[in-house]
Amino acid sequence: MNTVCLTDVEMSEHAVHVEMEPDRMGNHSNYRGVAVFQIGFDEKGHVTGASAISGHPLGISHLMEVVSKWRFKPIIVKGVKKKGCGRLSVKFAMTDNVPSAEVLTKLN
């Protein structure tokens, strides 16, 4: 089965759900930033592989802990669902151990 490689904008449009694991160390962590990942996903939208390209090391760590929960809209080519891949930018923040994460698009 062929994999369709998407542009950064297309990846942000196909992302349905991203989340970040809370900091359970009790450090009252406070940081924010943008992390960039190379993501692969199957024809059902489940992540099959992810690697960090750039970003705050703590942010990357807490995002990667739950990357298996991230979801993407399937890619459909001529009525057939395909696997996908591409770069995804995720804006994240950790405020007093409470995480937030959202896909960075051209609009935000």
C-alpha positions, 0 to 999 in steps of 0.5 A, a space after each residue: 500500500 502506498 504512502 502519501 506524503 503531505 505538505 506541512 499545511 496538509 498535515 495540519 489539516 489532517 490532524 484530528 487530535 493531539 495531546 500532551 502528557 501532564 508532568 507527574 514529577 511535581 516540579 510545577 513545570 512552566 514552559 511553552 513552545 513549538 515542537 516539530 515532528 515527522 509523523 507516519 500514520 496508517 489508513 485508519 489515522 493511527 500513528 505508526 511512527 513519530 520522531 521529533 525534529 525540533 523543540 523544547 526537550 521537556 515538551 517533546 518528551 511529554 508529547 511523545 509519551 502520548 503520540 500513540 493517542 494522536 489521530 489523523 483524518 484518513 487520506 483518500 485517493 480515488 476512493 481508497 484509504 492510504 497511509 500518510 506521512 509528513 511534518 507536524 508542528 505542535 504548539 504546547 504549554 505546560 503551566 503548573 504541570 497542566 499540559 495543553 497542545 494544539 496543531 499549529 496552522 498557518 492561521 495561529 
